[in-house]
Amino acid sequence: MAIQTDRPHVLMMSEITVDGKLTLKKGASSKILMKYMDPATEILLHETRAAYDAIMVGSNTIRIDNSFLTVRLVEGKSPLRVIPNSRADISPEANVLRSDAPTLVAVSESAPEERIALLRERGVFVEVAGKDVIDLPLLMHILKERYGVNSLMIEGGPTLNYYMIQNHLVDEVRLIHLPFIVGGADTPSLVGGMHIENEDEMFRLQLKTFYLCGTNLVTEYDVLYGEDTDGMA
């Protein structure tokens, strides 16, 4: 894989059911399923957070889960919390705006100034990255150049996951497999976004390793782009 030096190394990490779902149903918090993770896998999640410079989730995930995105259960420093939120309309009561770890909210040029001011009053870093929507490649560059972020993990929902991988910004995927099937045609899965038209548009992964963490299967993949897929069946 070609090394992109102007952005952080990015790991997408998520728990998923056997049928690839992130939650029990549309609009439900992922915490409902996460409580069934083996304690050893919970520790793995927090060890991973502690090992990375920054952690990013989408604003819709913040709205539904209201996560803290801090390191608990293990020793280590909480990473910089990064929230793409084009309109700067994140709830002022969101847990990520607490002072227990640094937070950066990425907004667009269309975000109202008064909302940006409110965020800054809470001690939040605010960066403009994009005209009407968040320009994720630009945001990655800002994180690298202005904040010294060399490694980023995303625990995003399906929309953020889609746009990150569509922009070729994900290097690795780590999945915690939960032994459940939940079904539901509109239940969020690992990656959302637009439908693809043919197999040439599929994003290809290469399995690196798999192992049991407690009672949960964990699989880890490299993401292959462009010339990295040449010769694959």
C-alpha positions as a printed Julia matrix, in Angstrom:
233×3 Matrix{Float64}:
   0.0     0.0     0.0
   1.31    3.45   -0.87
   2.17    5.44    2.24
   0.43    8.8     2.46
   2.67   11.01    4.58
   0.32   14.01    4.75
  -2.28   12.29    6.9
  -2.47   10.0     9.95
  -2.46    6.23    9.75
  -6.13    5.29   10.17
  -7.68    2.24   11.84
 -11.4     1.57   11.57
 -12.5    -0.43   14.62
 -15.99   -1.66   15.34
 -18.07   -4.37   16.89
 -20.44   -6.1    14.44
 -22.98   -8.89   14.61
 -22.76  -12.04   12.49
 -24.94  -10.3     9.89
 -22.72   -7.22    9.91
 -24.94   -4.88   11.92
 -23.76   -2.18   14.32
 -26.91   -1.75   16.38
 -30.11   -3.49   17.34
 -32.18   -1.36   14.99
 -32.12    2.01   13.24
 -31.74    4.82   15.76
 -30.66    2.5    18.6
 -27.42    3.03   20.47
 -24.52    0.7    19.71
 -24.04    0.46   23.48
 -26.93   -2.02   23.59
 -24.83   -4.58   21.71
 -21.48   -3.5    23.14
 -22.54   -4.58   26.61
 -22.41   -8.17   25.34
 -18.71   -7.93   24.45
 -16.41  -10.14   26.47
 -14.58   -8.12   29.17
 -11.28   -8.96   27.47
 -12.56   -7.36   24.27
 -13.62   -4.23   26.15
 -10.05   -4.0    27.41
  -8.76   -4.43   23.84
 -10.93   -1.49   22.76
  -9.54    0.77   25.47
  -5.98   -0.41   24.88
  -6.42    0.57   21.25
  -7.73    4.01   22.19
  -4.73    4.53   24.46
  -2.35    3.56   21.65
  -3.72    6.13   19.17
  -3.23    9.9    19.02
  -6.86   10.65   18.13
 -10.27    9.01   17.9
 -13.05   10.09   15.55
 -16.79    9.39   15.37
 -19.56   11.03   13.4
 -21.91   13.61   14.92
 -24.91   11.29   14.48
 -23.16    8.65   16.57
 -22.56   11.29   19.23
 -26.24   12.21   19.12
 -27.37    8.6    19.57
 -24.66    7.14   21.82
 -23.42   10.27   23.64
 -20.09    8.5    24.14
 -17.19    9.83   26.2
 -14.5     8.37   23.87
 -11.98    8.29   26.7
  -9.55    5.64   27.92
 -10.88    3.66   30.84
 -10.25    0.11   32.08
  -6.51    0.44   31.27
  -3.69    2.84   32.01
  -3.09    5.41   29.3
  -3.84    8.88   28.02
  -7.17    9.59   26.34
  -6.74   10.51   22.66
  -7.82   13.75   21.03
 -11.55   13.4    20.27
 -12.42   14.48   16.72
 -16.03   15.11   15.66
 -16.89   16.14   12.07
 -19.94   18.38   12.5
 -20.42   20.65    9.51
 -23.07   22.92   11.04
 -21.51   23.06   14.53
 -24.84   21.91   15.94
 -23.5    19.3    18.34
 -25.44   19.36   21.61
 -23.77   21.48   24.29
 -24.59   18.64   26.7
 -22.63   16.06   24.69
 -20.17   14.11   26.8
 -17.36   14.73   24.3
 -17.51   18.42   25.22
 -16.51   17.65   28.8
 -13.01   18.61   29.89
 -11.81   15.06   30.67
 -10.01   14.89   27.29
  -9.27   17.36   24.47
 -11.88   17.66   21.72
 -11.74   19.03   18.18
 -14.91   19.76   16.23
 -14.46   20.1    12.46
 -16.99   22.45   10.89
 -17.71   23.79    7.41
 -17.6    27.4     6.23
 -21.4    27.44    6.46
 -21.43   26.85   10.23
 -23.01   29.77   12.13
 -20.43   31.89   13.95
 -22.43   31.9    17.18
 -22.33   28.1    17.34
 -18.59   28.09   16.73
 -18.18   30.67   19.5
 -20.15   28.48   21.92
 -17.9    25.52   21.18
 -14.77   27.57   21.74
 -16.2    28.83   25.03
 -16.35   25.19   26.11
 -12.62   24.85   25.45
 -13.11   22.92   22.22
 -10.72   23.24   19.3
 -12.64   24.23   16.16
 -11.25   23.81   12.65
 -12.93   24.77    9.38
 -12.5    21.95    6.87
 -14.73   22.32    3.82
 -17.21   24.74    2.26
 -20.63   23.16    2.89
 -19.68   19.68    4.09
 -16.6    18.32    5.79
 -13.67   17.74    3.46
 -12.27   14.61    5.11
  -8.9    14.57    3.27
  -8.4    18.2     4.33
  -9.35   17.33    7.9
  -6.82   14.51    7.93
  -4.15   16.94    6.74
  -5.09   19.44    9.46
  -4.89   16.76   12.14
  -1.45   15.73   10.96
   0.05   19.17   10.4
  -1.52   21.27   13.18
  -2.12   18.72   15.93
   0.64   16.19   15.37
  -1.81   13.32   14.93
   0.11   10.43   13.4
  -2.44    7.73   14.21
  -6.23    7.94   14.22
  -8.85    5.34   15.05
 -12.43    5.73   13.93
 -15.35    4.22   15.78
 -17.73    5.82   13.35
 -21.18    4.95   12.25
 -21.87    3.73    8.72
 -21.88    7.19    7.12
 -18.5     8.3     8.44
 -17.06    4.85    7.72
 -18.27    5.07    4.12
 -16.85    8.5     3.38
 -13.54    7.69    5.04
 -13.05    4.54    2.99
 -14.44    6.16   -0.18
 -11.74    8.82    0.13
  -9.09    6.11    0.59
  -8.37    7.29    4.12
  -8.61    3.95    5.97
  -5.52    1.76    6.24
  -6.7    -1.02    8.54
  -9.96   -2.53    9.77
 -10.33   -4.34   13.11
 -13.66   -6.06   13.78
 -15.01   -7.52   17.01
 -17.52  -10.18   16.07
 -20.55  -10.61   18.31
 -22.45  -13.93   18.13
 -25.85  -12.48   17.3
 -28.08  -12.01   14.26
 -30.39   -8.99   14.48
 -31.7    -8.62   10.9
 -33.56   -5.56    9.69
 -33.29   -4.15    6.18
 -32.64   -0.66    7.53
 -30.5    -1.66   10.52
 -27.15    0.17   10.27
 -24.26   -1.95    9.05
 -20.51   -1.32    9.16
 -20.44    0.85    6.03
 -23.37    2.79    4.58
 -23.28    5.32    1.77
 -24.24    4.83   -1.84
 -24.94    1.53   -3.57
 -22.2     0.31   -5.89
 -22.93   -0.57   -9.49
 -20.52   -3.47  -10.05
 -17.81   -5.54   -8.42
 -15.07   -3.21   -9.68
 -16.3    -0.63   -7.16
 -15.94   -2.94   -4.17
 -13.32   -2.04   -1.58
 -10.98   -4.97   -1.12
  -9.42   -6.11    2.13
  -6.59   -8.49    2.92
  -6.9   -10.54    6.09
  -3.87  -10.05    8.34
  -4.78  -12.02   11.42
  -7.63  -13.41   13.45
  -7.8   -14.48   17.07
 -10.07  -15.0    20.04
 -10.14  -12.19   22.57
 -11.92  -13.77   25.48
 -14.91  -15.35   23.75
 -15.09  -12.87   20.85
 -13.52  -13.44   17.45
 -11.42  -10.5    16.28
 -10.36  -10.11   12.65
  -7.86   -7.58   11.3
  -7.47   -6.48    7.68
  -5.37   -4.2     5.5
  -7.43   -2.08    3.09
  -6.24   -2.34   -0.51
  -6.56    0.52   -2.98
  -5.76    0.87   -6.68
  -2.63   -0.97   -7.73
  -2.68   -2.94   -4.47
  -5.62   -4.96   -5.86
  -3.92   -5.9    -9.12
  -3.93   -9.64   -9.6
  -6.7   -10.28   -7.06
  -9.48  -12.58   -8.23
